[in-house]
Amino acid sequence: MSYSDDGNGYFTRALDAEDRGEHALAETAYRQAIELFHESGDTAKELAACHYNLGHIYVVMERTSKAVAEYRTALEYFSQLPGSGKHKARAHLILGSLLVETGELRAAEAQLLDALGQYLDAPHEPRDQAECYSNLARVYRETQRNAQAVTAYNRAVDFYEEVPDSLRDRSDCFTELGTVYESTGKLDEAAAAFAEAARLRRGAEQQGGRP
């Protein structure tokens, strides 16, 4: 396939390389596209897409610090684009999730709350919203805010209930919820949460979910 030598051509090169799983080649092509878009004075839309996709590449390549930097840059460009609420929400969610993994909990909380704020106006995305709350619950657990963790896990379950084939995700939430209750001495609530987790896990297995 032939490609043009402008930013759009290199962006297409990068997409095709990414589809083939050639992540290093895709990274190089996205970098070239970014340089050419800057030179040509193209809009924030193209640059936002490049940095967002680069962030995904770095997540796949397990280069977390680079992924964090790219999603931050993508958000700077998305903020210049009207009607980009869904993309901003997703970028905030991914960035917040990465920061949870790196232990930057204060920054993670801010990103996840920003994502939820964006989803108030963006199209309804129940799985993404559930993931926001489940990651927030992890932040709250790590920072000893157990009451908020309980609320966040319950909100995650509410959103997962709108998602097909989410029995395993809901089971995981109830398992974590049971652990929170157990750690605070609420043993009856813990037992109920663990029992619900087991029930959902059996349901997932019967539907062909992972064991």
CORFENPE-V173661 format. One record per backbone hydrogen bond with DSSP energy under -0.5 kcal/mol. NH is the residue of the N-H (numbers start at 1). CO is the residue of the C=O. If there is no record, write none. Layout:
NH & CO
NH & CO
This chain:
10 & 6
11 & 7
12 & 8
13 & 9
14 & 10
15 & 11
16 & 12
17 & 13
18 & 14
19 & 15
20 & 16
21 & 18
22 & 17
23 & 21
26 & 22
27 & 23
28 & 24
29 & 25
30 & 26
31 & 27
32 & 28
33 & 29
34 & 30
35 & 31
36 & 32
37 & 33
38 & 34
39 & 35
40 & 36
41 & 37
41 & 38
42 & 37
46 & 43
47 & 43
48 & 44
49 & 45
50 & 46
51 & 47
52 & 48
53 & 49
54 & 50
55 & 51
56 & 52
57 & 53
58 & 54
59 & 55
60 & 56
61 & 57
62 & 59
63 & 58
64 & 62
67 & 63
68 & 64
69 & 65
70 & 66
71 & 67
72 & 68
73 & 69
74 & 70
75 & 71
76 & 72
77 & 73
78 & 74
79 & 75
80 & 77
81 & 78
82 & 80
84 & 81
88 & 84
89 & 85
90 & 86
91 & 87
92 & 88
93 & 89
94 & 90
95 & 91
96 & 92
97 & 93
98 & 94
99 & 95
100 & 96
101 & 97
102 & 98
103 & 100
104 & 99
105 & 103
108 & 104
109 & 105
110 & 106
111 & 107
112 & 108
113 & 109
114 & 110
115 & 111
116 & 112
117 & 113
118 & 114
119 & 115
120 & 116
120 & 117
121 & 118
122 & 118
129 & 125
130 & 126
131 & 127
132 & 128
133 & 129
134 & 130
135 & 131
136 & 132
137 & 133
138 & 134
139 & 135
140 & 136
141 & 137
142 & 138
143 & 139
144 & 141
145 & 140
146 & 144
149 & 145
150 & 146
151 & 147
152 & 148
153 & 149
154 & 150
155 & 151
156 & 152
157 & 153
158 & 154
159 & 155
160 & 156
161 & 157
162 & 159
163 & 160
164 & 162
166 & 163
170 & 166
171 & 167
172 & 168
173 & 169
174 & 170
175 & 171
176 & 172
177 & 173
178 & 174
179 & 175
180 & 176
181 & 177
182 & 178
183 & 179
184 & 180
184 & 181
185 & 182
186 & 181
187 & 185
190 & 186
191 & 187
192 & 188
193 & 189
194 & 190
195 & 191
196 & 192
197 & 193
198 & 194
199 & 195
200 & 196
201 & 197
202 & 198
203 & 199
204 & 200
205 & 201
206 & 202
207 & 203
208 & 205
209 & 204
